[in-house]
Amino acid sequence: MSDIQQKQEPQSSTSQAGGVEPGKWEREQLEKLVGSTVNEHRRTRRWGIFFKFLTFAYLFTLLIIVFPEKFSSSPIKSKGHTALIEVAGVIAAGEAAGADSVITGLRAAFKDANTKGVILRINSPGGSPVQSAYINDEITRLKEKHTDIPVYAVIVDVCASGGYYIAAAADKIYADKGSIVGSIGVLMNGFGFEETMSRLGVERRLLTAGEHKGIMDPFSPLKEGEQEHIQGMLDQLHQQFINTVKKGRGDRLKNDPKLFSGLFWSGEESVKLGLVDGLGSSSYVAREIIGEENIVDFTPAEDLFEKLAKRAGAGMADTLARMSGLGWEPQLR
């Protein structure tokens, strides 16, 4: 045999059975296994990040609930500024214009060494006589303690009833010519449905301990003497209101009995009646009267969760209170 014949041909890298490369199947399976492991690791990592984020969000929310004051916006300090406190909306306990909120802002403003003057920017139809009196008394107290810091009330759209009760404590009151000012009076309103109930054939079963405990129940008639009692109480509250306004405004008030009749006037007319000292905005008062046009807002920021809770439950609670006869109270409106 020749040398060529004696030499064996090198074995082909491709097997004769189907032409599959040896070890290829194993490599493919290994690659799939590795790929599956990597994908699983990636998914685990993504879920881990997600749950870490949820944990962080939960802890952060818990901190806000437990320490809301740490996350509220604090006034920016400066070398000299005019402090601003908003009195916006109905004056009532638990509201943004309630005594707790307004007094907190007032105390912070007076405590700040850089405060050169305080502006109460009022836009309110009135509300609780008690809450209004609390704020008026605190303004008077702070003015006596800090005699070098003047207080000005600036009326925006409306400063009626309880709003004006608060404004009367200021050193001076400013308004826009189109502002609504006044309504110095007290009211207690409601409805009487006793005849309607009778026509419908519905019997009101109200059980009380105390002869007049059911007074002002909308489904029962007023008993003898109850209207006189309520009117006497309203007259007393009205006189307290009048005395507070006279104490704050003094000789600036015109001698006009209509001032305390519950009527209201434009800002322009209010200047003539002595209810307002001049026309001007918060910026005008800060710049031209106080002399510090840098305004720092000391109005306490309302807690987010408290705000959501109010929206969710306050309307229903108020409706139930009024339906049960518990919602009756005098209003400076």
Phi and psi in degrees as GROMACS dihedral restraints (atoms count N, CA, C in turn):
[ dihedral_restraints ]
;  ai    aj    ak    al  type     phi  dphi    fc
    3     4     5     6     1   -76.7    20    10
    4     5     6     7     1   165.4    20    10
    6     7     8     9     1   -60.6    20    10
    7     8     9    10     1   -35.2    20    10
    9    10    11    12     1   -66.6    20    10
   10    11    12    13     1   -40.2    20    10
   12    13    14    15     1   -70.4    20    10
   13    14    15    16     1   -33.0    20    10
   15    16    17    18     1   -71.3    20    10
   16    17    18    19     1   -26.6    20    10
   18    19    20    21     1   -74.1    20    10
   19    20    21    22     1   131.7    20    10
   21    22    23    24     1   -88.8    20    10
   22    23    24    25     1   141.5    20    10
   24    25    26    27     1   -67.5    20    10
   25    26    27    28     1   137.3    20    10
   27    28    29    30     1   -59.8    20    10
   28    29    30    31     1   142.5    20    10
   30    31    32    33     1   -65.4    20    10
   31    32    33    34     1   133.7    20    10
   33    34    35    36     1   -66.1    20    10
   34    35    36    37     1   143.5    20    10
   36    37    38    39     1   -71.6    20    10
   37    38    39    40     1   -10.4    20    10
   39    40    41    42     1  -108.2    20    10
   40    41    42    43     1   125.2    20    10
   42    43    44    45     1   -69.0    20    10
   43    44    45    46     1   155.6    20    10
   45    46    47    48     1   -73.9    20    10
   46    47    48    49     1   -22.7    20    10
   48    49    50    51     1   -85.4    20    10
   49    50    51    52     1    87.3    20    10
   51    52    53    54     1    84.8    20    10
   52    53    54    55     1    -1.3    20    10
   54    55    56    57     1    66.9    20    10
   55    56    57    58     1    30.9    20    10
   57    58    59    60     1   -93.3    20    10
   58    59    60    61     1   131.7    20    10
   60    61    62    63     1   -67.8    20    10
   61    62    63    64     1   130.5    20    10
   63    64    65    66     1   -61.7    20    10
   64    65    66    67     1   135.5    20    10
   66    67    68    69     1    85.6    20    10
   67    68    69    70     1    -7.3    20    10
   69    70    71    72     1   -66.9    20    10
   70    71    72    73     1   -42.5    20    10
   72    73    74    75     1   -61.0    20    10
   73    74    75    76     1   -41.6    20    10
   75    76    77    78     1   -63.0    20    10
   76    77    78    79     1   -41.6    20    10
   78    79    80    81     1   -62.9    20    10
   79    80    81    82     1   -41.3    20    10
   81    82    83    84     1   -63.2    20    10
   82    83    84    85     1   -41.6    20    10
   84    85    86    87     1   -66.5    20    10
   85    86    87    88     1   -38.2    20    10
   87    88    89    90     1   -64.8    20    10
   88    89    90    91     1   -41.2    20    10
   90    91    92    93     1   -63.9    20    10
   91    92    93    94     1   -40.6    20    10
   93    94    95    96     1   -63.7    20    10
   94    95    96    97     1   -41.2    20    10
   96    97    98    99     1   -64.4    20    10
   97    98    99   100     1   -44.9    20    10
   99   100   101   102     1   -63.8    20    10
  100   101   102   103     1   -43.7    20    10
  102   103   104   105     1   -61.7    20    10
  103   104   105   106     1   -42.2    20    10
  105   106   107   108     1   -63.3    20    10
  106   107   108   109     1   -40.2    20    10
  108   109   110   111     1   -64.9    20    10
  109   110   111   112     1   -42.1    20    10
  111   112   113   114     1   -64.1    20    10
  112   113   114   115     1   -44.1    20    10
  114   115   116   117     1   -63.3    20    10
  115   116   117   118     1   -41.2    20    10
  117   118   119   120     1   -63.4    20    10
  118   119   120   121     1   -40.0    20    10
  120   121   122   123     1   -63.0    20    10
  121   122   123   124     1   -41.1    20    10
  123   124   125   126     1   -63.6    20    10
  124   125   126   127     1   -43.7    20    10
  126   127   128   129     1   -62.7    20    10
  127   128   129   130     1   -42.9    20    10
  129   130   131   132     1   -61.6    20    10
  130   131   132   133     1   -40.0    20    10
  132   133   134   135     1   -65.7    20    10
  133   134   135   136     1   -42.9    20    10
  135   136   137   138     1   -62.7    20    10
  136   137   138   139     1   -44.2    20    10
  138   139   140   141     1   -64.0    20    10
  139   140   141   142     1   -36.6    20    10
  141   142   143   144     1   -62.1    20    10
  142   143   144   145     1   -44.1    20    10
  144   145   146   147     1   -62.8    20    10
  145   146   147   148     1   -40.9    20    10
  147   148   149   150     1   -62.1    20    10
  148   149   150   151     1   -46.6    20    10
  150   151   152   153     1   -70.3    20    10
  151   152   153   154     1   -32.5    20    10
  153   154   155   156     1   -63.4    20    10
  154   155   156   157     1   -40.2    20    10
  156   157   158   159     1   -64.2    20    10
  157   158   159   160     1   -42.7    20    10
  159   160   161   162     1   -62.1    20    10
  160   161   162   163     1   -41.0    20    10
  162   163   164   165     1   -63.3    20    10
  163   164   165   166     1   -43.5    20    10
  165   166   167   168     1   -62.8    20    10
  166   167   168   169     1   -44.1    20    10
  168   169   170   171     1   -62.3    20    10
  169   170   171   172     1   -40.3    20    10
  171   172   173   174     1   -64.1    20    10
  172   173   174   175     1   -45.9    20    10
  174   175   176   177     1   -65.2    20    10
  175   176   177   178     1   -38.9    20    10
  177   178   179   180     1   -65.4    20    10
  178   179   180   181     1   -42.3    20    10
  180   181   182   183     1   -63.1    20    10
  181   182   183   184     1   -40.4    20    10
  183   184   185   186     1   -62.9    20    10
  184   185   186   187     1   -39.5    20    10
  186   187   188   189     1   -64.1    20    10
  187   188   189   190     1   -39.6    20    10
  189   190   191   192     1   -64.4    20    10
  190   191   192   193     1   -39.7    20    10
  192   193   194   195     1   -67.6    20    10
  193   194   195   196     1   -43.5    20    10
  195   196   197   198     1   -77.0    20    10
  196   197   198   199     1   -38.1    20    10
  198   199   200   201     1  -126.7    20    10
  199   200   201   202     1    66.9    20    10
  201   202   203   204     1   -62.9    20    10
  202   203   204   205     1   -31.3    20    10
  204   205   206   207     1   -66.8    20    10
  205   206   207   208     1   -24.3    20    10
  207   208   209   210     1   -73.3    20    10
  208   209   210   211     1   -19.7    20    10
  210   211   212   213     1  -110.9    20    10
  211   212   213   214     1     1.9    20    10
  213   214   215   216     1   -80.3    20    10
  214   215   216   217     1   152.2    20    10
  216   217   218   219     1   -71.2    20    10
  217   218   219   220     1   124.1    20    10
  219   220   221   222     1   -98.6    20    10
  220   221   222   223     1   146.5    20    10
  222   223   224   225     1   -58.8    20    10
  223   224   225   226     1   143.2    20    10
  225   226   227   228     1   -77.6    20    10
  226   227   228   229     1   126.5    20    10
  228   229   230   231     1   -78.7    20    10
  229   230   231   232     1   151.8    20    10
  231   232   233   234     1  -151.3    20    10
  232   233   234   235     1   174.1    20    10
  234   235   236   237     1   -69.9    20    10
  235   236   237   238     1   -30.7    20    10
  237   238   239   240     1  -162.7    20    10
  238   239   240   241     1   135.2    20    10
  240   241   242   243     1  -155.4    20    10
  241   242   243   244     1   165.4    20    10
  243   244   245   246     1   -98.4    20    10
  244   245   246   247     1   125.0    20    10
  246   247   248   249     1   -85.1    20    10
  247   248   249   250     1   136.8    20    10
  249   250   251   252     1  -120.6    20    10
  250   251   252   253     1   132.2    20    10
  252   253   254   255     1  -126.9    20    10
  253   254   255   256     1   125.2    20    10
  255   256   257   258     1   -83.6    20    10
  256   257   258   259     1   136.6    20    10
  258   259   260   261     1  -122.8    20    10
  259   260   261   262     1    86.9    20    10
  261   262   263   264     1  -120.7    20    10
  262   263   264   265     1   129.8    20    10
  264   265   266   267     1    98.3    20    10
  265   266   267   268     1  -170.8    20    10
  267   268   269   270     1   -68.9    20    10
  268   269   270   271     1   134.5    20    10
  270   271   272   273     1   -85.5    20    10
  271   272   273   274     1   104.5    20    10
  273   274   275   276     1  -153.6    20    10
  274   275   276   277     1   155.2    20    10
  276   277   278   279     1   -60.4    20    10
  277   278   279   280     1   133.3    20    10
  279   280   281   282     1    87.0    20    10
  280   281   282   283     1    -8.5    20    10
  282   283   284   285     1   -94.7    20    10
  283   284   285   286     1   167.1    20    10
  285   286   287   288     1   -61.1    20    10
  286   287   288   289     1   -30.1    20    10
  288   289   290   291     1   -96.3    20    10
  289   290   291   292     1    14.5    20    10
  291   292   293   294     1   -76.6    20    10
  292   293   294   295     1   168.5    20    10
  294   295   296   297     1   -62.0    20    10
  295   296   297   298     1   -42.0    20    10
  297   298   299   300     1   -57.3    20    10
  298   299   300   301     1   -47.4    20    10
  300   301   302   303     1   -68.5    20    10
  301   302   303   304     1   -50.3    20    10
  303   304   305   306     1   -64.2    20    10
  304   305   306   307     1   -43.2    20    10
  306   307   308   309     1   -66.4    20    10
  307   308   309   310     1   -36.7    20    10
  309   310   311   312     1   -59.8    20    10
  310   311   312   313     1   -44.5    20    10
  312   313   314   315     1   -64.7    20    10
  313   314   315   316     1   -41.4    20    10
  315   316   317   318     1   -62.2    20    10
  316   317   318   319     1   -46.1    20    10
  318   319   320   321     1   -63.9    20    10
  319   320   321   322     1   -40.6    20    10
  321   322   323   324     1   -64.5    20    10
  322   323   324   325     1   -39.4    20    10
  324   325   326   327     1   -65.8    20    10
  325   326   327   328     1   -44.9    20    10
  327   328   329   330     1   -70.9    20    10
  328   329   330   331     1   -29.7    20    10
  330   331   332   333     1   -72.1    20    10
  331   332   333   334     1   -28.0    20    10
  333   334   335   336     1   -68.9    20    10
  334   335   336   337     1   124.9    20    10
  336   337   338   339     1   -67.4    20    10
  337   338   339   340     1   -17.7    20    10
  339   340   341   342     1   -93.2    20    10
  340   341   342   343     1    -0.5    20    10
  342   343   344   345     1   -75.0    20    10
  343   344   345   346     1   122.0    20    10
  345   346   347   348     1  -101.1    20    10
  346   347   348   349     1   -16.5    20    10
  348   349   350   351     1  -172.6    20    10
  349   350   351   352     1   157.6    20    10
  351   352   353   354     1  -121.5    20    10
  352   353   354   355     1   134.6    20    10
  354   355   356   357     1  -116.0    20    10
  355   356   357   358     1   125.7    20    10
  357   358   359   360     1   -97.9    20    10
  358   359   360   361     1   107.0    20    10
  360   361   362   363     1   -90.7    20    10
  361   362   363   364     1   109.6    20    10
  363   364   365   366     1  -106.0    20    10
  364   365   366   367     1   129.2    20    10
  366   367   368   369     1  -143.0    20    10
  367   368   369   370     1    80.6    20    10
  369   370   371   372     1  -145.9    20    10
  370   371   372   373     1   141.1    20    10
  372   373   374   375     1   -83.4    20    10
  373   374   375   376     1    -5.4    20    10
  375   376   377   378     1   116.2    20    10
  376   377   378   379     1  -159.9    20    10
  378   379   380   381     1   157.8    20    10
  379   380   381   382     1  -133.3    20    10
  381   382   383   384     1   -70.6    20    10
  382   383   384   385     1   128.8    20    10
  384   385   386   387     1   -65.7    20    10
  385   386   387   388     1   -31.9    20    10
  387   388   389   390     1   -69.2    20    10
  388   389   390   391     1   -47.8    20    10
  390   391   392   393     1   -62.1    20    10
  391   392   393   394     1   -40.3    20    10
  393   394   395   396     1   -63.9    20    10
  394   395   396   397     1   -41.1    20    10
  396   397   398   399     1   -66.8    20    10
  397   398   399   400     1   -39.6    20    10
  399   400   401   402     1   -56.1    20    10
  400   401   402   403     1   -47.5    20    10
  402   403   404   405     1   -67.4    20    10
  403   404   405   406     1   -43.2    20    10
  405   406   407   408     1   -58.7    20    10
  406   407   408   409     1   -44.9    20    10
  408   409   410   411     1   -64.2    20    10
  409   410   411   412     1   -38.6    20    10
  411   412   413   414     1   -69.7    20    10
  412   413   414   415     1   -38.0    20    10
  414   415   416   417     1   -60.2    20    10
  415   416   417   418     1   -45.7    20    10
  417   418   419   420     1   -60.8    20    10
  418   419   420   421     1   -43.3    20    10
  420   421   422   423     1   -63.6    20    10
  421   422   423   424     1   -46.2    20    10
  423   424   425   426     1   -66.5    20    10
  424   425   426   427     1   -36.1    20    10
  426   427   428   429     1   -63.9    20    10
  427   428   429   430     1   -39.7    20    10
  429   430   431   432     1   -69.6    20    10
  430   431   432   433     1   -32.0    20    10
  432   433   434   435     1   -79.4    20    10
  433   434   435   436     1   -34.5    20    10
  435   436   437   438     1  -120.0    20    10
  436   437   438   439     1    78.2    20    10
  438   439   440   441     1   -68.5    20    10
  439   440   441   442     1   -15.5    20    10
  441   442   443   444     1   -89.8    20    10
  442   443   444   445     1    -2.8    20    10
  444   445   446   447     1  -112.1    20    10
  445   446   447   448     1   108.6    20    10
  447   448   449   450     1   -77.1    20    10
  448   449   450   451     1   155.5    20    10
  450   451   452   453     1  -122.1    20    10
  451   452   453   454     1   129.5    20    10
  453   454   455   456     1  -124.0    20    10
  454   455   456   457     1   138.8    20    10
  456   457   458   459     1  -100.8    20    10
  457   458   459   460     1   130.3    20    10
  459   460   461   462     1  -120.0    20    10
  460   461   462   463     1   118.4    20    10
  462   463   464   465     1   -89.5    20    10
  463   464   465   466     1   133.3    20    10
  465   466   467   468     1   -94.7    20    10
  466   467   468   469     1  -100.5    20    10
  468   469   470   471     1   -84.9    20    10
  469   470   471   472     1   -50.8    20    10
  471   472   473   474     1  -135.4    20    10
  472   473   474   475     1   136.7    20    10
  474   475   476   477     1  -139.2    20    10
  475   476   477   478     1    82.8    20    10
  477   478   479   480     1  -115.2    20    10
  478   479   480   481     1   149.7    20    10
  480   481   482   483     1    50.9    20    10
  481   482   483   484     1  -112.8    20    10
  483   484   485   486     1   -58.1    20    10
  484   485   486   487     1   -31.5    20    10
  486   487   488   489     1   -62.4    20    10
  487   488   489   490     1   -41.9    20    10
  489   490   491   492     1   -74.2    20    10
  490   491   492   493     1   -28.6    20    10
  492   493   494   495     1   -56.1    20    10
  493   494   495   496     1   -41.6    20    10
  495   496   497   498     1   -71.4    20    10
  496   497   498   499     1   -46.1    20    10
  498   499   500   501     1   -59.9    20    10
  499   500   501   502     1   -31.2    20    10
  501   502   503   504     1   -62.0    20    10
  502   503   504   505     1   -19.1    20    10
  504   505   506   507     1   -81.6    20    10
  505   506   507   508     1   -13.7    20    10
  507   508   509   510     1   -72.8    20    10
  508   509   510   511     1   158.3    20    10
  510   511   512   513     1   -65.6    20    10
  511   512   513   514     1   -41.2    20    10
  513   514   515   516     1  -145.6    20    10
  514   515   516   517     1   154.4    20    10
  516   517   518   519     1  -120.8    20    10
  517   518   519   520     1   131.8    20    10
  519   520   521   522     1  -122.1    20    10
  520   521   522   523     1   151.2    20    10
  522   523   524   525     1  -149.8    20    10
  523   524   525   526     1   168.7    20    10
  525   526   527   528     1   -85.4    20    10
  526   527   528   529     1   154.8    20    10
  528   529   530   531     1   -61.4    20    10
  529   530   531   532     1   -23.7    20    10
  531   532   533   534     1   -98.4    20    10
  532   533   534   535     1     4.0    20    10
  534   535   536   537     1   -66.6    20    10
  535   536   537   538     1   154.6    20    10
  537   538   539   540     1  -102.4    20    10
  538   539   540   541     1   123.1    20    10
  540   541   542   543     1  -131.8    20    10
  541   542   543   544     1   141.6    20    10
  543   544   545   546     1   122.8    20    10
  544   545   546   547     1  -128.4    20    10
  546   547   548   549     1    57.3    20    10
  547   548   549   550     1    50.6    20    10
  549   550   551   552     1   -81.8    20    10
  550   551   552   553     1    92.6    20    10
  552   553   554   555     1  -169.2    20    10
  553   554   555   556     1   179.4    20    10
  555   556   557   558     1  -133.4    20    10
  556   557   558   559     1   142.4    20    10
  558   559   560   561     1  -138.6    20    10
  559   560   561   562     1   157.1    20    10
  561   562   563   564     1  -143.0    20    10
  562   563   564   565     1   112.1    20    10
  564   565   566   567     1  -120.1    20    10
  565   566   567   568     1   170.0    20    10
  567   568   569   570     1   173.0    20    10
  568   569   570   571     1  -162.9    20    10
  570   571   572   573     1  -132.4    20    10
  571   572   573   574     1   158.0    20    10
  573   574   575   576     1  -122.8    20    10
  574   575   576   577     1   121.4    20    10
  576   577   578   579     1  -116.3    20    10
  577   578   579   580     1    16.5    20    10
  579   580   581   582     1   -63.0    20    10
  580   581   582   583     1   -38.9    20    10
  582   583   584   585     1   -70.3    20    10
  583   584   585   586     1   -37.6    20    10
  585   586   587   588     1   -61.7    20    10
  586   587   588   589     1   -43.3    20    10
  588   589   590   591     1   -60.9    20    10
  589   590   591   592     1   -40.3    20    10
  591   592   593   594     1   -65.7    20    10
  592   593   594   595     1   -42.8    20    10
  594   595   596   597     1   -66.4    20    10
  595   596   597   598     1   -31.0    20    10
  597   598   599   600     1   -81.8    20    10
  598   599   600   601     1    -8.9    20    10
  600   601   602   603     1    76.3    20    10
  601   602   603   604     1    26.9    20    10
  603   604   605   606     1  -104.1    20    10
  604   605   606   607     1   129.7    20    10
  606   607   608   609     1   -97.9    20    10
  607   608   609   610     1   128.9    20    10
  609   610   611   612     1   -85.8    20    10
  610   611   612   613     1   122.4    20    10
  612   613   614   615     1  -113.4    20    10
  613   614   615   616     1    91.3    20    10
  615   616   617   618     1  -110.0    20    10
  616   617   618   619     1   117.0    20    10
  618   619   620   621     1  -105.0    20    10
  619   620   621   622     1   129.0    20    10
  621   622   623   624     1  -136.2    20    10
  622   623   624   625     1   158.3    20    10
  624   625   626   627     1  -115.7    20    10
  625   626   627   628     1   104.2    20    10
  627   628   629   630     1   125.0    20    10
  628   629   630   631     1   127.5    20    10
  630   631   632   633     1   -56.4    20    10
  631   632   633   634     1   -38.3    20    10
  633   634   635   636     1  -113.0    20    10
  634   635   636   637     1    20.2    20    10
  636   637   638   639     1   -63.5    20    10
  637   638   639   640     1   -29.4    20    10
  639   640   641   642     1   -89.4    20    10
  640   641   642   643     1    18.9    20    10
  642   643   644   645     1   -60.1    20    10
  643   644   645   646     1   140.1    20    10
  645   646   647   648     1    70.4    20    10
  646   647   648   649     1    12.6    20    10
  648   649   650   651     1   -65.4    20    10
  649   650   651   652     1   123.6    20    10
  651   652   653   654     1   -67.4    20    10
  652   653   654   655     1   -14.7    20    10
  654   655   656   657     1  -103.8    20    10
  655   656   657   658     1     6.7    20    10
  657   658   659   660     1  -128.2    20    10
  658   659   660   661     1   147.0    20    10
  660   661   662   663     1   -71.6    20    10
  661   662   663   664     1   153.5    20    10
  663   664   665   666     1   -68.0    20    10
  664   665   666   667     1   134.9    20    10
  666   667   668   669     1   -81.3    20    10
  667   668   669   670     1   163.8    20    10
  669   670   671   672     1   -60.3    20    10
  670   671   672   673     1   130.0    20    10
  672   673   674   675     1    90.3    20    10
  673   674   675   676     1   -14.2    20    10
  675   676   677   678     1   -70.8    20    10
  676   677   678   679     1   -40.3    20    10
  678   679   680   681     1   -63.6    20    10
  679   680   681   682     1   -40.6    20    10
  681   682   683   684     1   -64.1    20    10
  682   683   684   685     1   -38.5    20    10
  684   685   686   687     1   -63.0    20    10
  685   686   687   688     1   -47.0    20    10
  687   688   689   690     1   -64.5    20    10
  688   689   690   691     1   -42.0    20    10
  690   691   692   693     1   -63.1    20    10
  691   692   693   694     1   -38.4    20    10
  693   694   695   696     1   -63.1    20    10
  694   695   696   697     1   -39.3    20    10
  696   697   698   699     1   -66.7    20    10
  697   698   699   700     1   -42.5    20    10
  699   700   701   702     1   -64.0    20    10
  700   701   702   703     1   -40.1    20    10
  702   703   704   705     1   -61.8    20    10
  703   704   705   706     1   -38.5    20    10
  705   706   707   708     1   -66.1    20    10
  706   707   708   709     1   -44.4    20    10
  708   709   710   711     1   -63.9    20    10
  709   710   711   712     1   -37.2    20    10
  711   712   713   714     1   -63.9    20    10
  712   713   714   715     1   -42.0    20    10
  714   715   716   717     1   -65.5    20    10
  715   716   717   718     1   -36.6    20    10
  717   718   719   720     1   -61.4    20    10
  718   719   720   721     1   -40.9    20    10
  720   721   722   723     1   -62.8    20    10
  721   722   723   724     1   -47.9    20    10
  723   724   725   726     1   -60.1    20    10
  724   725   726   727     1   -45.4    20    10
  726   727   728   729     1   -61.5    20    10
  727   728   729   730     1   -39.0    20    10
  729   730   731   732     1   -65.6    20    10
  730   731   732   733     1   -42.2    20    10
  732   733   734   735     1   -66.2    20    10
  733   734   735   736     1   -43.9    20    10
  735   736   737   738     1   -64.1    20    10
  736   737   738   739     1   -38.3    20    10
  738   739   740   741     1   -64.1    20    10
  739   740   741   742     1   -40.3    20    10
  741   742   743   744     1   -77.8    20    10
  742   743   744   745     1   -36.9    20    10
  744   745   746   747     1   -95.7    20    10
  745   746   747   748     1   -28.5    20    10
  747   748   749   750     1    59.8    20    10
  748   749   750   751     1  -135.2    20    10
  750   751   752   753     1   -72.8    20    10
  751   752   753   754     1    -5.8    20    10
  753   754   755   756     1   -70.9    20    10
  754   755   756   757     1   -22.2    20    10
  756   757   758   759     1   -74.6    20    10
  757   758   759   760     1   136.8    20    10
  759   760   761   762     1   -73.7    20    10
  760   761   762   763     1   149.8    20    10
  762   763   764   765     1   -80.8    20    10
  763   764   765   766     1    77.5    20    10
  765   766   767   768     1  -134.8    20    10
  766   767   768   769     1   115.7    20    10
  768   769   770   771     1   -61.4    20    10
  769   770   771   772     1   -19.6    20    10
  771   772   773   774     1   -67.6    20    10
  772   773   774   775     1   -20.0    20    10
  774   775   776   777     1   -57.6    20    10
  775   776   777   778     1   -33.8    20    10
  777   778   779   780     1  -109.8    20    10
  778   779   780   781     1    23.6    20    10
  780   781   782   783     1   -92.7    20    10
  781   782   783   784     1    -6.2    20    10
  783   784   785   786     1    98.4    20    10
  784   785   786   787     1    -3.5    20    10
  786   787   788   789     1   -73.5    20    10
  787   788   789   790     1   162.7    20    10
  789   790   791   792     1  -136.3    20    10
  790   791   792   793     1   159.5    20    10
  792   793   794   795     1  -137.8    20    10
  793   794   795   796     1   169.9    20    10
  795   796   797   798     1   -73.7    20    10
  796   797   798   799     1   162.7    20    10
  798   799   800   801     1   -59.5    20    10
  799   800   801   802     1   -38.3    20    10
  801   802   803   804     1   -63.1    20    10
  802   803   804   805     1   -44.7    20    10
  804   805   806   807     1   -71.4    20    10
  805   806   807   808     1   -30.9    20    10
  807   808   809   810     1   -65.1    20    10
  808   809   810   811     1   -30.7    20    10
  810   811   812   813     1   -63.2    20    10
  811   812   813   814     1   -41.8    20    10
  813   814   815   816     1   -66.5    20    10
  814   815   816   817     1   -32.6    20    10
  816   817   818   819     1   -84.7    20    10
  817   818   819   820     1    -9.1    20    10
  819   820   821   822     1    87.2    20    10
  820   821   822   823     1     5.6    20    10
  822   823   824   825     1   -75.5    20    10
  823   824   825   826     1   -26.0    20    10
  825   826   827   828     1  -130.9    20    10
  826   827   828   829     1   145.5    20    10
  828   829   830   831     1   -87.9    20    10
  829   830   831   832     1   -30.3    20    10
  831   832   833   834     1  -170.7    20    10
  832   833   834   835     1   174.5    20    10
  834   835   836   837     1  -102.5    20    10
  835   836   837   838     1   133.9    20    10
  837   838   839   840     1   168.7    20    10
  838   839   840   841     1   158.9    20    10
  840   841   842   843     1   -96.6    20    10
  841   842   843   844     1   179.2    20    10
  843   844   845   846     1   -61.9    20    10
  844   845   846   847     1   -42.3    20    10
  846   847   848   849     1   -61.8    20    10
  847   848   849   850     1   -41.2    20    10
  849   850   851   852     1   -62.8    20    10
  850   851   852   853     1   -46.6    20    10
  852   853   854   855     1   -63.9    20    10
  853   854   855   856     1   -43.4    20    10
  855   856   857   858     1   -63.3    20    10
  856   857   858   859     1   -42.6    20    10
  858   859   860   861     1   -78.9    20    10
  859   860   861   862     1   -48.2    20    10
  861   862   863   864     1   -93.6    20    10
  862   863   864   865     1   -30.6    20    10
  864   865   866   867     1   -97.7    20    10
  865   866   867   868     1   -53.0    20    10
  867   868   869   870     1   -79.3    20    10
  868   869   870   871     1   -34.3    20    10
  870   871   872   873     1    88.5    20    10
  871   872   873   874     1    12.9    20    10
  873   874   875   876     1  -131.6    20    10
  874   875   876   877     1    95.9    20    10
  876   877   878   879     1   -77.3    20    10
  877   878   879   880     1    -9.5    20    10
  879   880   881   882     1   -75.9    20    10
  880   881   882   883     1   110.6    20    10
  882   883   884   885     1  -101.9    20    10
  883   884   885   886     1   128.2    20    10
  885   886   887   888     1  -114.2    20    10
  886   887   888   889     1   125.5    20    10
  888   889   890   891     1   -83.4    20    10
  889   890   891   892     1   117.6    20    10
  891   892   893   894     1  -103.7    20    10
  892   893   894   895     1    10.9    20    10
  894   895   896   897     1   -65.5    20    10
  895   896   897   898     1   123.4    20    10
  897   898   899   900     1   -60.5    20    10
  898   899   900   901     1   134.9    20    10
  900   901   902   903     1   -76.5    20    10
  901   902   903   904     1   132.4    20    10
  903   904   905   906     1   -73.3    20    10
  904   905   906   907     1   134.2    20    10
  906   907   908   909     1   -62.2    20    10
  907   908   909   910     1   133.9    20    10
  909   910   911   912     1   -59.0    20    10
  910   911   912   913     1   -45.5    20    10
  912   913   914   915     1   -70.1    20    10
  913   914   915   916     1   -34.3    20    10
  915   916   917   918     1   -66.1    20    10
  916   917   918   919     1   -39.4    20    10
  918   919   920   921     1   -63.3    20    10
  919   920   921   922     1   -43.4    20    10
  921   922   923   924     1   -65.8    20    10
  922   923   924   925     1   -38.8    20    10
  924   925   926   927     1   -65.2    20    10
  925   926   927   928     1   -38.9    20    10
  927   928   929   930     1   -62.9    20    10
  928   929   930   931     1   -46.4    20    10
  930   931   932   933     1   -63.6    20    10
  931   932   933   934     1   -33.4    20    10
  933   934   935   936     1   -76.2    20    10
  934   935   936   937     1   -36.6    20    10
  936   937   938   939     1  -119.4    20    10
  937   938   939   940     1   -18.6    20    10
  939   940   941   942     1   -65.3    20    10
  940   941   942   943     1   -41.3    20    10
  942   943   944   945     1   -62.6    20    10
  943   944   945   946     1   -45.2    20    10
  945   946   947   948     1   -65.2    20    10
  946   947   948   949     1   -42.3    20    10
  948   949   950   951     1   -62.9    20    10
  949   950   951   952     1   -41.7    20    10
  951   952   953   954     1   -66.1    20    10
  952   953   954   955     1   -41.3    20    10
  954   955   956   957     1   -62.4    20    10
  955   956   957   958     1   -46.0    20    10
  957   958   959   960     1   -64.0    20    10
  958   959   960   961     1   -38.0    20    10
  960   961   962   963     1   -64.0    20    10
  961   962   963   964     1   -42.5    20    10
  963   964   965   966     1   -70.3    20    10
  964   965   966   967     1   -37.5    20    10
  966   967   968   969     1   -65.8    20    10
  967   968   969   970     1   -32.5    20    10
  969   970   971   972     1   -88.3    20    10
  970   971   972   973     1    -1.4    20    10
  972   973   974   975     1    86.3    20    10
  973   974   975   976     1     7.7    20    10
  975   976   977   978     1   -90.6    20    10
  976   977   978   979     1    -4.1    20    10
  978   979   980   981     1   -91.5    20    10
  979   980   981   982     1     4.6    20    10
  981   982   983   984     1   -77.8    20    10
  982   983   984   985     1   127.1    20    10
  984   985   986   987     1  -162.2    20    10
  985   986   987   988     1   150.1    20    10
  987   988   989   990     1   -63.3    20    10
  988   989   990   991     1   147.2    20    10
  990   991   992   993     1  -131.3    20    10
  991   992   993   994     1   136.1    20    10
  993   994   995   996     1   -90.7    20    10
  994   995   996   997     1    82.6    20    10
